Amino acid sequence: STLLDMLFSNAIAQAVLFFFVVCIPFWRTKRMSYVDIAWPFGVAIIGAHILLMGEAEPIRNTIVGAVYLFIGLRMGIGAITMAKATGVIFKYEFPRYKYRRTMLEAEGSKHVDAHMLGEAVAQGFANMTVLALPGFLIATSSLQGISIWEVAGLTLWALAYLTESIADGQKMWFISKNPKGVCNIGLWKYSRHPNYFSEWLVWTGLVVATVPSWLSLADVEFVFVWSVLGIGALFASVMLYVTLVYLTGAKPAEYYSVQKREGYKEYQRKTNMFFPWFPRD
């Protein structure tokens, strides 16, 4: 009952957020970049629901709610700060969304704007469902004590966040010294997108932490409902992988890097795109 209440309340909040922050600005400007503000603040809304409506043990509820709030507010405030400083979002489109429009036009789509808006709204739907499920399942769990799965998942989340911060710092330092160069130092030597890989691990860590809460429902839920909840939670990791590699992450970024940065093709040949590994000779 509480899980359904949380899903319903969150769905309404996400719908209102995306209507005013994404849909209305898109109809006026045709820019999809507003989703970079709505999506993270939508994640923060999930965290607020967990803290206000969760029924799990206080320590479990507080930790998972704080994790969602931290992820959402950090990215949301960062997006607004960058938008004010650079003009991106408020004045012009992110390159990754220009790439998406270019690809749709190349495919001969007759309804490019509708596709773009649909993909933006889909991120709101993800906030209503698969991205909320891990946190909501943990927040409504009746388990006592902290499971090793939860410790492992939250540890992975913390390490992934640290790694993402290190990767971002290394990239900023390199670009400040070599504005037109190809960053291949530190973590970037082993992956062309260690920041995206780490962001994927952030959500994968939350999925891992959800395992005991999901397993505890096996004896009280119908098999179909239990399976849907498990698959839905797992899709938080799957969806982030697809998004970070193909939709708004690695592929769009490299489309422009190849054109603008001499030596990027050689970097592609030597270095794995997503999963870190030793560079090839």
ChimeraX commands (.cxc) that place a marker at each C-alpha (Angstrom):
marker #1 position 0.00,0.00,0.00 radius 0.5
marker #1 position 2.75,2.45,0.91 radius 0.5
marker #1 position 4.73,1.53,-2.19 radius 0.5
marker #1 position 1.70,2.25,-4.39 radius 0.5
marker #1 position 1.06,5.53,-2.58 radius 0.5
marker #1 position 4.67,6.58,-3.12 radius 0.5
marker #1 position 4.61,5.63,-6.80 radius 0.5
marker #1 position 1.34,7.50,-7.36 radius 0.5
marker #1 position 2.41,10.65,-5.50 radius 0.5
marker #1 position 5.80,10.65,-7.23 radius 0.5
marker #1 position 4.17,10.19,-10.65 radius 0.5
marker #1 position 2.03,13.29,-10.13 radius 0.5
marker #1 position 5.01,15.35,-8.94 radius 0.5
marker #1 position 7.17,14.24,-11.89 radius 0.5
marker #1 position 4.38,14.98,-14.38 radius 0.5
marker #1 position 3.96,18.52,-13.03 radius 0.5
marker #1 position 7.72,19.10,-12.99 radius 0.5
marker #1 position 8.29,17.92,-16.56 radius 0.5
marker #1 position 5.24,19.77,-17.90 radius 0.5
marker #1 position 6.42,23.14,-16.63 radius 0.5
marker #1 position 10.22,22.69,-16.89 radius 0.5
marker #1 position 10.47,20.63,-20.11 radius 0.5
marker #1 position 7.28,20.66,-22.19 radius 0.5
marker #1 position 6.40,24.36,-22.06 radius 0.5
marker #1 position 10.00,25.54,-22.71 radius 0.5
marker #1 position 10.33,23.01,-25.55 radius 0.5
marker #1 position 7.16,24.25,-27.25 radius 0.5
marker #1 position 8.57,27.79,-27.07 radius 0.5
marker #1 position 12.23,27.16,-27.99 radius 0.5
marker #1 position 12.43,23.64,-29.54 radius 0.5
marker #1 position 15.35,22.94,-27.18 radius 0.5
marker #1 position 15.51,19.58,-25.40 radius 0.5
marker #1 position 18.26,20.72,-23.02 radius 0.5
marker #1 position 15.73,21.73,-20.35 radius 0.5
marker #1 position 15.49,18.05,-19.47 radius 0.5
marker #1 position 18.95,18.42,-17.88 radius 0.5
marker #1 position 17.29,20.56,-15.22 radius 0.5
marker #1 position 14.07,18.59,-14.81 radius 0.5
marker #1 position 15.58,15.11,-14.64 radius 0.5
marker #1 position 17.96,15.66,-11.69 radius 0.5
marker #1 position 15.43,17.65,-9.70 radius 0.5
marker #1 position 13.02,14.80,-10.40 radius 0.5
marker #1 position 15.55,12.44,-8.80 radius 0.5
marker #1 position 15.63,14.78,-5.79 radius 0.5
marker #1 position 11.83,14.55,-5.63 radius 0.5
marker #1 position 12.17,10.76,-5.37 radius 0.5
marker #1 position 14.51,11.29,-2.42 radius 0.5
marker #1 position 12.01,13.63,-0.76 radius 0.5
marker #1 position 9.27,11.02,-1.13 radius 0.5
marker #1 position 11.50,8.42,0.51 radius 0.5
marker #1 position 12.28,10.66,3.48 radius 0.5
marker #1 position 8.66,11.76,3.95 radius 0.5
marker #1 position 6.75,8.56,3.18 radius 0.5
marker #1 position 9.19,5.69,3.70 radius 0.5
marker #1 position 8.42,3.14,6.42 radius 0.5
marker #1 position 11.72,1.28,6.59 radius 0.5
marker #1 position 14.07,1.40,9.59 radius 0.5
marker #1 position 15.08,5.06,10.12 radius 0.5
marker #1 position 18.74,4.52,9.23 radius 0.5
marker #1 position 17.88,2.64,6.03 radius 0.5
marker #1 position 15.23,5.16,5.04 radius 0.5
marker #1 position 17.44,8.17,5.77 radius 0.5
marker #1 position 20.45,6.83,3.89 radius 0.5
marker #1 position 18.63,5.91,0.68 radius 0.5
marker #1 position 16.59,9.12,0.72 radius 0.5
marker #1 position 19.73,11.18,1.22 radius 0.5
marker #1 position 21.46,9.35,-1.65 radius 0.5
marker #1 position 18.67,10.28,-4.07 radius 0.5
marker #1 position 18.58,13.86,-2.80 radius 0.5
marker #1 position 22.34,14.17,-3.15 radius 0.5
marker #1 position 22.38,12.79,-6.70 radius 0.5
marker #1 position 19.53,15.02,-7.82 radius 0.5
marker #1 position 20.44,18.29,-6.13 radius 0.5
marker #1 position 24.12,18.07,-7.07 radius 0.5
marker #1 position 23.32,17.58,-10.75 radius 0.5
marker #1 position 20.36,19.96,-10.80 radius 0.5
marker #1 position 22.15,22.85,-9.13 radius 0.5
marker #1 position 25.17,22.16,-11.32 radius 0.5
marker #1 position 23.03,22.33,-14.46 radius 0.5
marker #1 position 21.48,25.66,-13.49 radius 0.5
marker #1 position 24.87,27.11,-12.51 radius 0.5
marker #1 position 26.38,26.05,-15.84 radius 0.5
marker #1 position 23.36,27.35,-17.74 radius 0.5
marker #1 position 23.71,30.79,-16.17 radius 0.5
marker #1 position 27.46,30.87,-16.77 radius 0.5
marker #1 position 27.56,29.59,-20.36 radius 0.5
marker #1 position 24.11,30.15,-21.83 radius 0.5
marker #1 position 23.61,26.48,-22.64 radius 0.5
marker #1 position 20.00,25.38,-21.99 radius 0.5
marker #1 position 18.63,28.93,-21.64 radius 0.5
marker #1 position 20.14,30.27,-24.88 radius 0.5
marker #1 position 21.29,27.33,-26.96 radius 0.5
marker #1 position 21.11,23.55,-27.17 radius 0.5
marker #1 position 23.56,21.03,-25.73 radius 0.5
marker #1 position 25.64,19.39,-28.51 radius 0.5
marker #1 position 24.33,15.94,-27.54 radius 0.5
marker #1 position 20.78,17.04,-28.28 radius 0.5
marker #1 position 21.88,18.68,-31.52 radius 0.5
marker #1 position 23.36,15.28,-32.36 radius 0.5
marker #1 position 20.05,13.57,-31.61 radius 0.5
marker #1 position 18.18,15.99,-33.88 radius 0.5
marker #1 position 20.80,15.44,-36.61 radius 0.5
marker #1 position 20.39,11.66,-36.37 radius 0.5
marker #1 position 16.60,11.86,-36.53 radius 0.5
marker #1 position 16.77,14.13,-39.57 radius 0.5
marker #1 position 19.29,11.79,-41.24 radius 0.5
marker #1 position 16.87,8.90,-40.66 radius 0.5
marker #1 position 14.21,10.85,-42.52 radius 0.5
marker #1 position 11.89,11.38,-39.57 radius 0.5
marker #1 position 8.94,13.59,-40.44 radius 0.5
marker #1 position 8.20,14.44,-36.82 radius 0.5
marker #1 position 11.58,15.37,-35.34 radius 0.5
marker #1 position 10.17,17.77,-32.74 radius 0.5
marker #1 position 7.67,15.17,-31.55 radius 0.5
marker #1 position 10.46,12.58,-31.25 radius 0.5
marker #1 position 12.64,14.98,-29.28 radius 0.5
marker #1 position 9.87,15.95,-26.89 radius 0.5
marker #1 position 8.88,12.30,-26.51 radius 0.5
marker #1 position 12.43,11.35,-25.52 radius 0.5
marker #1 position 12.56,14.18,-23.00 radius 0.5
marker #1 position 9.24,13.16,-21.46 radius 0.5
marker #1 position 10.46,9.55,-21.37 radius 0.5
marker #1 position 13.06,10.63,-18.84 radius 0.5
marker #1 position 10.23,11.89,-16.67 radius 0.5
marker #1 position 8.51,8.51,-17.04 radius 0.5
marker #1 position 11.75,6.82,-15.96 radius 0.5
marker #1 position 11.71,8.98,-12.81 radius 0.5
marker #1 position 8.17,7.77,-12.18 radius 0.5
marker #1 position 9.06,4.10,-12.56 radius 0.5
marker #1 position 12.39,2.31,-12.93 radius 0.5
marker #1 position 14.58,4.98,-11.31 radius 0.5
marker #1 position 12.24,5.34,-8.34 radius 0.5
marker #1 position 11.72,1.61,-7.73 radius 0.5
marker #1 position 15.09,0.81,-6.12 radius 0.5
marker #1 position 14.70,3.58,-3.56 radius 0.5
marker #1 position 11.01,2.94,-2.94 radius 0.5
marker #1 position 11.54,-0.79,-2.45 radius 0.5
marker #1 position 14.23,-0.12,0.14 radius 0.5
marker #1 position 12.12,2.58,1.82 radius 0.5
marker #1 position 9.13,0.26,2.24 radius 0.5
marker #1 position 11.12,-2.78,3.37 radius 0.5
marker #1 position 10.27,-4.42,6.70 radius 0.5
marker #1 position 13.78,-5.87,7.06 radius 0.5
marker #1 position 15.59,-5.37,10.34 radius 0.5
marker #1 position 19.26,-4.48,10.35 radius 0.5
marker #1 position 21.48,-3.65,7.39 radius 0.5
marker #1 position 22.16,-6.38,4.83 radius 0.5
marker #1 position 25.56,-7.11,3.29 radius 0.5
marker #1 position 23.89,-6.40,-0.09 radius 0.5
marker #1 position 23.00,-2.92,1.08 radius 0.5
marker #1 position 26.51,-2.30,2.41 radius 0.5
marker #1 position 27.99,-3.52,-0.88 radius 0.5
marker #1 position 25.60,-1.47,-3.01 radius 0.5
marker #1 position 26.05,1.77,-1.07 radius 0.5
marker #1 position 29.82,1.26,-0.98 radius 0.5
marker #1 position 29.79,0.85,-4.76 radius 0.5
marker #1 position 27.69,4.02,-5.03 radius 0.5
marker #1 position 30.17,6.00,-2.88 radius 0.5
marker #1 position 33.22,4.70,-4.78 radius 0.5
marker #1 position 31.54,5.39,-8.12 radius 0.5
marker #1 position 30.71,8.95,-7.09 radius 0.5
marker #1 position 34.32,9.47,-5.97 radius 0.5
marker #1 position 35.61,8.07,-9.25 radius 0.5
marker #1 position 33.26,10.27,-11.25 radius 0.5
marker #1 position 34.48,13.34,-9.36 radius 0.5
marker #1 position 38.11,12.39,-9.98 radius 0.5
marker #1 position 37.43,11.85,-13.70 radius 0.5
marker #1 position 35.70,15.22,-13.99 radius 0.5
marker #1 position 38.58,16.91,-12.18 radius 0.5
marker #1 position 41.19,15.30,-14.42 radius 0.5
marker #1 position 39.27,16.35,-17.54 radius 0.5
marker #1 position 38.90,19.96,-16.35 radius 0.5
marker #1 position 42.62,20.19,-15.49 radius 0.5
marker #1 position 43.65,18.74,-18.87 radius 0.5
marker #1 position 41.35,21.01,-20.88 radius 0.5
marker #1 position 42.61,24.06,-18.98 radius 0.5
marker #1 position 46.14,23.21,-20.17 radius 0.5
marker #1 position 45.28,21.76,-23.60 radius 0.5
marker #1 position 41.96,23.23,-24.79 radius 0.5
marker #1 position 42.04,21.42,-28.14 radius 0.5
marker #1 position 43.82,18.28,-27.00 radius 0.5
marker #1 position 42.54,14.75,-26.38 radius 0.5
marker #1 position 42.36,13.96,-22.68 radius 0.5
marker #1 position 44.13,10.64,-22.15 radius 0.5
marker #1 position 45.52,11.03,-18.65 radius 0.5
marker #1 position 44.54,9.34,-15.40 radius 0.5
marker #1 position 41.26,7.45,-15.65 radius 0.5
marker #1 position 40.83,8.68,-19.23 radius 0.5
marker #1 position 43.73,6.47,-20.24 radius 0.5
marker #1 position 41.63,3.38,-19.56 radius 0.5
marker #1 position 38.20,4.54,-20.72 radius 0.5
marker #1 position 37.13,7.25,-23.12 radius 0.5
marker #1 position 34.25,8.08,-20.78 radius 0.5
marker #1 position 35.14,7.17,-17.17 radius 0.5
marker #1 position 32.67,9.79,-15.93 radius 0.5
marker #1 position 29.77,8.09,-17.71 radius 0.5
marker #1 position 30.96,4.66,-16.57 radius 0.5
marker #1 position 31.04,5.90,-12.98 radius 0.5
marker #1 position 27.56,7.43,-13.29 radius 0.5
marker #1 position 26.29,4.05,-14.47 radius 0.5
marker #1 position 27.91,2.41,-11.43 radius 0.5
marker #1 position 26.17,4.93,-9.15 radius 0.5
marker #1 position 22.79,3.56,-10.22 radius 0.5
marker #1 position 24.00,-0.02,-10.39 radius 0.5
marker #1 position 25.06,0.34,-6.76 radius 0.5
marker #1 position 21.51,1.36,-5.84 radius 0.5
marker #1 position 20.16,-1.68,-7.68 radius 0.5
marker #1 position 22.53,-3.96,-5.75 radius 0.5
marker #1 position 21.37,-2.39,-2.47 radius 0.5
marker #1 position 17.76,-3.17,-3.44 radius 0.5
marker #1 position 18.27,-6.95,-3.65 radius 0.5
marker #1 position 17.39,-7.89,-0.01 radius 0.5
marker #1 position 14.31,-5.65,0.04 radius 0.5
marker #1 position 13.10,-7.20,-3.20 radius 0.5
marker #1 position 13.81,-10.77,-2.05 radius 0.5
marker #1 position 11.88,-10.15,1.16 radius 0.5
marker #1 position 8.71,-9.60,-0.91 radius 0.5
marker #1 position 8.82,-13.09,-2.45 radius 0.5
marker #1 position 6.59,-14.58,0.25 radius 0.5
marker #1 position 4.04,-11.76,0.36 radius 0.5
marker #1 position 3.53,-10.78,-3.29 radius 0.5
marker #1 position 2.17,-12.65,-6.28 radius 0.5
marker #1 position 4.97,-14.07,-8.41 radius 0.5
marker #1 position 4.04,-11.80,-11.34 radius 0.5
marker #1 position 4.06,-8.63,-9.21 radius 0.5
marker #1 position 7.28,-9.67,-7.49 radius 0.5
marker #1 position 8.95,-10.36,-10.85 radius 0.5
marker #1 position 7.81,-7.04,-12.33 radius 0.5
marker #1 position 9.20,-5.15,-9.32 radius 0.5
marker #1 position 12.55,-6.93,-9.66 radius 0.5
marker #1 position 12.80,-6.38,-13.40 radius 0.5
marker #1 position 11.75,-2.76,-12.97 radius 0.5
marker #1 position 14.46,-2.12,-10.39 radius 0.5
marker #1 position 17.07,-3.84,-12.56 radius 0.5
marker #1 position 16.11,-1.59,-15.46 radius 0.5
marker #1 position 17.43,1.42,-13.55 radius 0.5
marker #1 position 20.90,0.09,-14.38 radius 0.5
marker #1 position 19.99,-1.03,-17.90 radius 0.5
marker #1 position 18.31,2.26,-18.82 radius 0.5
marker #1 position 21.24,4.34,-17.55 radius 0.5
marker #1 position 23.66,2.22,-19.59 radius 0.5
marker #1 position 21.68,2.71,-22.79 radius 0.5
marker #1 position 21.28,6.43,-22.13 radius 0.5
marker #1 position 24.91,7.07,-21.18 radius 0.5
marker #1 position 26.31,5.12,-24.12 radius 0.5
marker #1 position 23.87,5.64,-27.00 radius 0.5
marker #1 position 21.38,8.44,-26.36 radius 0.5
marker #1 position 22.90,11.42,-24.54 radius 0.5
marker #1 position 26.36,10.19,-23.52 radius 0.5
marker #1 position 29.33,8.58,-25.23 radius 0.5
marker #1 position 28.12,8.26,-28.84 radius 0.5
marker #1 position 26.90,11.88,-29.18 radius 0.5
marker #1 position 30.03,13.23,-27.47 radius 0.5
marker #1 position 32.34,11.34,-29.81 radius 0.5
marker #1 position 30.42,12.46,-32.89 radius 0.5
marker #1 position 31.73,15.99,-32.25 radius 0.5
marker #1 position 35.08,15.05,-30.72 radius 0.5
marker #1 position 36.16,13.27,-33.89 radius 0.5
marker #1 position 35.40,16.42,-35.88 radius 0.5
marker #1 position 37.00,18.91,-33.50 radius 0.5
marker #1 position 39.98,17.15,-31.90 radius 0.5
marker #1 position 42.97,15.99,-33.88 radius 0.5
marker #1 position 44.09,12.57,-32.76 radius 0.5
marker #1 position 40.71,11.49,-31.41 radius 0.5
marker #1 position 40.38,8.64,-33.91 radius 0.5
marker #1 position 43.69,7.23,-32.68 radius 0.5
marker #1 position 42.42,7.61,-29.12 radius 0.5
marker #1 position 39.32,5.64,-30.10 radius 0.5
marker #1 position 41.49,2.88,-31.55 radius 0.5
marker #1 position 43.58,2.53,-28.41 radius 0.5
marker #1 position 41.07,3.08,-25.63 radius 0.5
marker #1 position 37.83,1.31,-24.66 radius 0.5
marker #1 position 34.78,3.49,-25.01 radius 0.5
marker #1 position 32.94,2.68,-21.77 radius 0.5
marker #1 position 34.24,-0.19,-19.65 radius 0.5
marker #1 position 37.81,0.57,-18.46 radius 0.5
marker #1 position 40.65,-1.61,-19.73 radius 0.5
marker #1 position 44.31,-1.30,-20.55 radius 0.5
marker #1 position 45.02,0.72,-23.71 radius 0.5
marker #1 position 45.85,-1.16,-26.90 radius 0.5
marker #1 position 49.20,-0.66,-28.62 radius 0.5
marker link #1:1,2 radius 0.2
marker link #1:2,3 radius 0.2
marker link #1:3,4 radius 0.2
marker link #1:4,5 radius 0.2
marker link #1:5,6 radius 0.2
marker link #1:6,7 radius 0.2
marker link #1:7,8 radius 0.2
marker link #1:8,9 radius 0.2
marker link #1:9,10 radius 0.2
marker link #1:10,11 radius 0.2
marker link #1:11,12 radius 0.2
marker link #1:12,13 radius 0.2
marker link #1:13,14 radius 0.2
marker link #1:14,15 radius 0.2
marker link #1:15,16 radius 0.2
marker link #1:16,17 radius 0.2
marker link #1:17,18 radius 0.2
marker link #1:18,19 radius 0.2
marker link #1:19,20 radius 0.2
marker link #1:20,21 radius 0.2
marker link #1:21,22 radius 0.2
marker link #1:22,23 radius 0.2
marker link #1:23,24 radius 0.2
marker link #1:24,25 radius 0.2
marker link #1:25,26 radius 0.2
marker link #1:26,27 radius 0.2
marker link #1:27,28 radius 0.2
marker link #1:28,29 radius 0.2
marker link #1:29,30 radius 0.2
marker link #1:30,31 radius 0.2
marker link #1:31,32 radius 0.2
marker link #1:32,33 radius 0.2
marker link #1:33,34 radius 0.2
marker link #1:34,35 radius 0.2
marker link #1:35,36 radius 0.2
marker link #1:36,37 radius 0.2
marker link #1:37,38 radius 0.2
marker link #1:38,39 radius 0.2
marker link #1:39,40 radius 0.2
marker link #1:40,41 radius 0.2
marker link #1:41,42 radius 0.2
marker link #1:42,43 radius 0.2
marker link #1:43,44 radius 0.2
marker link #1:44,45 radius 0.2
marker link #1:45,46 radius 0.2
marker link #1:46,47 radius 0.2
marker link #1:47,48 radius 0.2
marker link #1:48,49 radius 0.2
marker link #1:49,50 radius 0.2
marker link #1:50,51 radius 0.2
marker link #1:51,52 radius 0.2
marker link #1:52,53 radius 0.2
marker link #1:53,54 radius 0.2
marker link #1:54,55 radius 0.2
marker link #1:55,56 radius 0.2
marker link #1:56,57 radius 0.2
marker link #1:57,58 radius 0.2
marker link #1:58,59 radius 0.2
marker link #1:59,60 radius 0.2
marker link #1:60,61 radius 0.2
marker link #1:61,62 radius 0.2
marker link #1:62,63 radius 0.2
marker link #1:63,64 radius 0.2
marker link #1:64,65 radius 0.2
marker link #1:65,66 radius 0.2
marker link #1:66,67 radius 0.2
marker link #1:67,68 radius 0.2
marker link #1:68,69 radius 0.2
marker link #1:69,70 radius 0.2
marker link #1:70,71 radius 0.2
marker link #1:71,72 radius 0.2
marker link #1:72,73 radius 0.2
marker link #1:73,74 radius 0.2
marker link #1:74,75 radius 0.2
marker link #1:75,76 radius 0.2
marker link #1:76,77 radius 0.2
marker link #1:77,78 radius 0.2
marker link #1:78,79 radius 0.2
marker link #1:79,80 radius 0.2
marker link #1:80,81 radius 0.2
marker link #1:81,82 radius 0.2
marker link #1:82,83 radius 0.2
marker link #1:83,84 radius 0.2
marker link #1:84,85 radius 0.2
marker link #1:85,86 radius 0.2
marker link #1:86,87 radius 0.2
marker link #1:87,88 radius 0.2
marker link #1:88,89 radius 0.2
marker link #1:89,90 radius 0.2
marker link #1:90,91 radius 0.2
marker link #1:91,92 radius 0.2
marker link #1:92,93 radius 0.2
marker link #1:93,94 radius 0.2
marker link #1:94,95 radius 0.2
marker link #1:95,96 radius 0.2
marker link #1:96,97 radius 0.2
marker link #1:97,98 radius 0.2
marker link #1:98,99 radius 0.2
marker link #1:99,100 radius 0.2
marker link #1:100,101 radius 0.2
marker link #1:101,102 radius 0.2
marker link #1:102,103 radius 0.2
marker link #1:103,104 radius 0.2
marker link #1:104,105 radius 0.2
marker link #1:105,106 radius 0.2
marker link #1:106,107 radius 0.2
marker link #1:107,108 radius 0.2
marker link #1:108,109 radius 0.2
marker link #1:109,110 radius 0.2
marker link #1:110,111 radius 0.2
marker link #1:111,112 radius 0.2
marker link #1:112,113 radius 0.2
marker link #1:113,114 radius 0.2
marker link #1:114,115 radius 0.2
marker link #1:115,116 radius 0.2
marker link #1:116,117 radius 0.2
marker link #1:117,118 radius 0.2
marker link #1:118,119 radius 0.2
marker link #1:119,120 radius 0.2
marker link #1:120,121 radius 0.2
marker link #1:121,122 radius 0.2
marker link #1:122,123 radius 0.2
marker link #1:123,124 radius 0.2
marker link #1:124,125 radius 0.2
marker link #1:125,126 radius 0.2
marker link #1:126,127 radius 0.2
marker link #1:127,128 radius 0.2
marker link #1:128,129 radius 0.2
marker link #1:129,130 radius 0.2
marker link #1:130,131 radius 0.2
marker link #1:131,132 radius 0.2
marker link #1:132,133 radius 0.2
marker link #1:133,134 radius 0.2
marker link #1:134,135 radius 0.2
marker link #1:135,136 radius 0.2
marker link #1:136,137 radius 0.2
marker link #1:137,138 radius 0.2
marker link #1:138,139 radius 0.2
marker link #1:139,140 radius 0.2
marker link #1:140,141 radius 0.2
marker link #1:141,142 radius 0.2
marker link #1:142,143 radius 0.2
marker link #1:143,144 radius 0.2
marker link #1:144,145 radius 0.2
marker link #1:145,146 radius 0.2
marker link #1:146,147 radius 0.2
marker link #1:147,148 radius 0.2
marker link #1:148,149 radius 0.2
marker link #1:149,150 radius 0.2
marker link #1:150,151 radius 0.2
marker link #1:151,152 radius 0.2
marker link #1:152,153 radius 0.2
marker link #1:153,154 radius 0.2
marker link #1:154,155 radius 0.2
marker link #1:155,156 radius 0.2
marker link #1:156,157 radius 0.2
marker link #1:157,158 radius 0.2
marker link #1:158,159 radius 0.2
marker link #1:159,160 radius 0.2
marker link #1:160,161 radius 0.2
marker link #1:161,162 radius 0.2
marker link #1:162,163 radius 0.2
marker link #1:163,164 radius 0.2
marker link #1:164,165 radius 0.2
marker link #1:165,166 radius 0.2
marker link #1:166,167 radius 0.2
marker link #1:167,168 radius 0.2
marker link #1:168,169 radius 0.2
marker link #1:169,170 radius 0.2
marker link #1:170,171 radius 0.2
marker link #1:171,172 radius 0.2
marker link #1:172,173 radius 0.2
marker link #1:173,174 radius 0.2
marker link #1:174,175 radius 0.2
marker link #1:175,176 radius 0.2
marker link #1:176,177 radius 0.2
marker link #1:177,178 radius 0.2
marker link #1:178,179 radius 0.2
marker link #1:179,180 radius 0.2
marker link #1:180,181 radius 0.2
marker link #1:181,182 radius 0.2
marker link #1:182,183 radius 0.2
marker link #1:183,184 radius 0.2
marker link #1:184,185 radius 0.2
marker link #1:185,186 radius 0.2
marker link #1:186,187 radius 0.2
marker link #1:187,188 radius 0.2
marker link #1:188,189 radius 0.2
marker link #1:189,190 radius 0.2
marker link #1:190,191 radius 0.2
marker link #1:191,192 radius 0.2
marker link #1:192,193 radius 0.2
marker link #1:193,194 radius 0.2
marker link #1:194,195 radius 0.2
marker link #1:195,196 radius 0.2
marker link #1:196,197 radius 0.2
marker link #1:197,198 radius 0.2
marker link #1:198,199 radius 0.2
marker link #1:199,200 radius 0.2
marker link #1:200,201 radius 0.2
marker link #1:201,202 radius 0.2
marker link #1:202,203 radius 0.2
marker link #1:203,204 radius 0.2
marker link #1:204,205 radius 0.2
marker link #1:205,206 radius 0.2
marker link #1:206,207 radius 0.2
marker link #1:207,208 radius 0.2
marker link #1:208,209 radius 0.2
marker link #1:209,210 radius 0.2
marker link #1:210,211 radius 0.2
marker link #1:211,212 radius 0.2
marker link #1:212,213 radius 0.2
marker link #1:213,214 radius 0.2
marker link #1:214,215 radius 0.2
marker link #1:215,216 radius 0.2
marker link #1:216,217 radius 0.2
marker link #1:217,218 radius 0.2
marker link #1:218,219 radius 0.2
marker link #1:219,220 radius 0.2
marker link #1:220,221 radius 0.2
marker link #1:221,222 radius 0.2
marker link #1:222,223 radius 0.2
marker link #1:223,224 radius 0.2
marker link #1:224,225 radius 0.2
marker link #1:225,226 radius 0.2
marker link #1:226,227 radius 0.2
marker link #1:227,228 radius 0.2
marker link #1:228,229 radius 0.2
marker link #1:229,230 radius 0.2
marker link #1:230,231 radius 0.2
marker link #1:231,232 radius 0.2
marker link #1:232,233 radius 0.2
marker link #1:233,234 radius 0.2
marker link #1:234,235 radius 0.2
marker link #1:235,236 radius 0.2
marker link #1:236,237 radius 0.2
marker link #1:237,238 radius 0.2
marker link #1:238,239 radius 0.2
marker link #1:239,240 radius 0.2
marker link #1:240,241 radius 0.2
marker link #1:241,242 radius 0.2
marker link #1:242,243 radius 0.2
marker link #1:243,244 radius 0.2
marker link #1:244,245 radius 0.2
marker link #1:245,246 radius 0.2
marker link #1:246,247 radius 0.2
marker link #1:247,248 radius 0.2
marker link #1:248,249 radius 0.2
marker link #1:249,250 radius 0.2
marker link #1:250,251 radius 0.2
marker link #1:251,252 radius 0.2
marker link #1:252,253 radius 0.2
marker link #1:253,254 radius 0.2
marker link #1:254,255 radius 0.2
marker link #1:255,256 radius 0.2
marker link #1:256,257 radius 0.2
marker link #1:257,258 radius 0.2
marker link #1:258,259 radius 0.2
marker link #1:259,260 radius 0.2
marker link #1:260,261 radius 0.2
marker link #1:261,262 radius 0.2
marker link #1:262,263 radius 0.2
marker link #1:263,264 radius 0.2
marker link #1:264,265 radius 0.2
marker link #1:265,266 radius 0.2
marker link #1:266,267 radius 0.2
marker link #1:267,268 radius 0.2
marker link #1:268,269 radius 0.2
marker link #1:269,270 radius 0.2
marker link #1:270,271 radius 0.2
marker link #1:271,272 radius 0.2
marker link #1:272,273 radius 0.2
marker link #1:273,274 radius 0.2
marker link #1:274,275 radius 0.2
marker link #1:275,276 radius 0.2
marker link #1:276,277 radius 0.2
marker link #1:277,278 radius 0.2
marker link #1:278,279 radius 0.2
marker link #1:279,280 radius 0.2
marker link #1:280,281 radius 0.2
view
